[in-house]
Amino acid sequence: MVENSEDTLEQRKLIQIAGTMSDTLAPEVLFEILKVSTSEDMLKMAVVTLSEGSKSSVIEMAANKYADSKDPVERDYLLDVIVKSNDPSIVSSLSDIASANLYETPISQAAINTMAIIGSQESTLNLLNRINSTTSADNIKIITKSISKIHTADALPVLLATISDSTSDISKSIAIVKALGNYPAKDVSKTLEQLCNQPNLNSSLKYEIDKTYEKITK
């Protein structure tokens, strides 16, 4: 077990040692630090080291340890490991975590938010498809809130294609329109104009289109 230490130099040495260990052993040492250390600096360094690895195995270990832990402080740091990981290769693991837990739980929301932060085509499609896989208004609210924060170049073609295909799913369309507000006008204004000119457009969707258009053109 890793012993607590208030000596910054010793803390850094411990993190460095963990970083040179085998892929199998290093995460275990770092997760043990999250479990037993009382030093905020040491805890933060362990989170950074784990999240920079951004491997599916690390994300899955973080989720399992979160489920087993009763310590709210440790749980918060375990969530940090997930949220601060941003490698597209972990999307499948994040998807499994989100699906294995109730959406309103912190662990599921961390996975959903991280997929939005990653903003790959895979993670964007994953989030969009989740809207169609639930009838819960609370779940839809959680998912659409994450979608509205997407801002990466990789995600833009997926967002544009999805909303161009259909605006019948109002919750999904509103979330996409909000996300389009995170992009330059030159990339999304034409799509917004076309949407606004659709006949019988839902009033809530039209309101969001107008608001987004104003945001990107002012």
VENMOPE-V229599 format. One record per residue. N is the residue number from 0. RES is the residue in three letters. PHI is phi in whole degrees, -180 to 180 (NA if undefined). PSI is psi in whole degrees, 0 to 359 (none if undefined). BURIAL is I if it has 16 or more other C-alpha atoms within 10 Angstrom, else O. Layout:
N_RES_PHI_PSI_BURIAL ; N_RES_PHI_PSI_BURIAL
This chain:
0_MET_NA_142_O ; 1_VAL_-75_133_O ; 2_GLU_-89_147_O ; 3_ASN_-65_145_O ; 4_SER_-151_138_O ; 5_GLU_-100_2_O ; 6_ASP_-84_111_O ; 7_THR_-58_319_O ; 8_LEU_-62_315_O ; 9_GLU_-65_324_O ; 10_GLN_-63_314_I ; 11_ARG_-65_322_O ; 12_LYS_-62_320_O ; 13_LEU_-65_317_I ; 14_ILE_-63_317_I ; 15_GLN_-63_319_O ; 16_ILE_-62_316_O ; 17_ALA_-61_323_I ; 18_GLY_-69_342_I ; 19_THR_-99_356_O ; 20_MET_-76_174_O ; 21_SER_-64_157_O ; 22_ASP_-57_329_O ; 23_THR_-75_319_O ; 24_LEU_-84_321_O ; 25_ALA_-56_311_I ; 26_PRO_-59_323_I ; 27_GLU_-62_318_O ; 28_VAL_-63_316_I ; 29_LEU_-68_321_I ; 30_PHE_-67_328_I ; 31_GLU_-66_325_I ; 32_ILE_-61_316_I ; 33_LEU_-62_333_I ; 34_LYS_-81_322_I ; 35_VAL_-114_341_O ; 36_SER_-75_148_I ; 37_THR_-113_3_O ; 38_SER_-90_120_I ; 39_GLU_-62_320_O ; 40_ASP_-62_316_O ; 41_MET_-66_319_I ; 42_LEU_-63_317_I ; 43_LYS_-65_320_I ; 44_MET_-65_322_I ; 45_ALA_-66_318_I ; 46_VAL_-61_313_I ; 47_VAL_-61_314_I ; 48_THR_-63_318_I ; 49_LEU_-67_316_I ; 50_SER_-71_330_I ; 51_GLU_-69_334_O ; 52_GLY_-68_323_I ; 53_SER_44_46_I ; 54_LYS_-102_150_I ; 55_SER_-57_321_I ; 56_SER_-63_322_O ; 57_VAL_-68_317_I ; 58_ILE_-63_318_I ; 59_GLU_-66_322_I ; 60_MET_-64_319_I ; 61_ALA_-62_317_I ; 62_ALA_-66_318_I ; 63_ASN_-66_319_O ; 64_LYS_-70_328_I ; 65_TYR_-62_316_I ; 66_ALA_-64_326_O ; 67_ASP_-84_337_O ; 68_SER_-80_143_O ; 69_LYS_-110_359_O ; 70_ASP_-91_115_O ; 71_PRO_-62_328_O ; 72_VAL_-69_312_O ; 73_GLU_-60_319_I ; 74_ARG_-62_320_I ; 75_ASP_-62_318_O ; 76_TYR_-69_326_I ; 77_LEU_-66_322_I ; 78_LEU_-64_322_I ; 79_ASP_-60_321_I ; 80_VAL_-59_318_I ; 81_ILE_-71_311_I ; 82_VAL_-65_327_I ; 83_LYS_-89_1_I ; 84_SER_-87_135_I ; 85_ASN_-140_25_I ; 86_ASP_-87_129_I ; 87_PRO_-57_339_I ; 88_SER_-69_347_O ; 89_ILE_-96_4_I ; 90_VAL_-58_318_I ; 91_SER_-61_318_O ; 92_SER_-67_319_I ; 93_LEU_-62_320_I ; 94_SER_-62_318_I ; 95_ASP_-64_319_O ; 96_ILE_-64_316_I ; 97_ALA_-63_322_I ; 98_SER_-77_333_O ; 99_ALA_-83_352_O ; 100_ASN_-129_157_O ; 101_LEU_-63_139_O ; 102_TYR_-59_332_I ; 103_GLU_-79_353_O ; 104_THR_-77_148_O ; 105_PRO_-57_324_O ; 106_ILE_-68_320_I ; 107_SER_-69_318_I ; 108_GLN_-65_325_I ; 109_ALA_-63_318_I ; 110_ALA_-66_317_I ; 111_ILE_-65_315_I ; 112_ASN_-64_324_I ; 113_THR_-68_323_I ; 114_MET_-62_323_I ; 115_ALA_-68_321_I ; 116_ILE_-64_317_I ; 117_ILE_-61_314_I ; 118_GLY_61_32_I ; 119_SER_-80_170_I ; 120_GLN_-63_321_I ; 121_GLU_-63_312_I ; 122_SER_-69_326_I ; 123_THR_-67_314_I ; 124_LEU_-62_321_I ; 125_ASN_-58_313_I ; 126_LEU_-67_318_I ; 127_LEU_-63_320_I ; 128_ASN_-68_333_O ; 129_ARG_-66_332_I ; 130_ILE_-63_323_I ; 131_ASN_-81_349_O ; 132_SER_-99_7_O ; 133_THR_-139_149_O ; 134_THR_-110_0_O ; 135_SER_-77_124_O ; 136_ALA_-62_324_O ; 137_ASP_-67_318_O ; 138_ASN_-63_315_I ; 139_ILE_-61_321_I ; 140_LYS_-63_317_I ; 141_ILE_-63_315_I ; 142_ILE_-69_314_I ; 143_THR_-66_327_I ; 144_LYS_-62_320_I ; 145_SER_-68_317_I ; 146_ILE_-59_322_I ; 147_SER_-65_345_I ; 148_LYS_-95_354_I ; 149_ILE_-64_137_I ; 150_HIS_-147_10_I ; 151_THR_-84_156_I ; 152_ALA_-65_324_O ; 153_ASP_-63_326_O ; 154_ALA_-79_336_I ; 155_LEU_-57_312_I ; 156_PRO_-58_324_O ; 157_VAL_-68_316_I ; 158_LEU_-62_314_I ; 159_LEU_-66_317_I ; 160_ALA_-65_320_O ; 161_THR_-66_314_I ; 162_ILE_-77_335_I ; 163_SER_-73_330_O ; 164_ASP_-69_321_O ; 165_SER_-166_144_O ; 166_THR_-117_17_I ; 167_SER_-71_332_O ; 168_ASP_-88_98_O ; 169_ILE_-65_317_O ; 170_SER_-61_314_I ; 171_LYS_-65_317_I ; 172_SER_-64_318_I ; 173_ILE_-64_318_I ; 174_ALA_-62_318_I ; 175_ILE_-65_316_I ; 176_VAL_-60_318_I ; 177_LYS_-62_320_I ; 178_ALA_-65_323_I ; 179_LEU_-62_338_I ; 180_GLY_-69_351_I ; 181_ASN_-91_2_I ; 182_TYR_-115_161_I ; 183_PRO_-63_148_O ; 184_ALA_-57_323_I ; 185_LYS_-62_337_O ; 186_ASP_-92_339_O ; 187_VAL_-131_347_I ; 188_SER_-62_322_I ; 189_LYS_-62_317_O ; 190_THR_-63_318_I ; 191_LEU_-64_320_I ; 192_GLU_-64_317_O ; 193_GLN_-64_320_O ; 194_LEU_-64_318_I ; 195_CYS_-66_335_I ; 196_ASN_-89_1_O ; 197_GLN_-69_140_O ; 198_PRO_-70_148_O ; 199_ASN_57_38_O ; 200_LEU_-70_135_O ; 201_ASN_-56_136_O ; 202_SER_-66_323_O ; 203_SER_-67_321_O ; 204_LEU_-68_318_I ; 205_LYS_-61_320_I ; 206_TYR_-60_315_O ; 207_GLU_-68_323_I ; 208_ILE_-63_313_I ; 209_ASP_-61_318_O ; 210_LYS_-66_318_O ; 211_THR_-67_318_I ; 212_TYR_-61_318_I ; 213_GLU_-64_321_O ; 214_LYS_-63_317_O ; 215_ILE_-86_347_I ; 216_THR_-107_353_O ; 217_LYS_-80_none_O
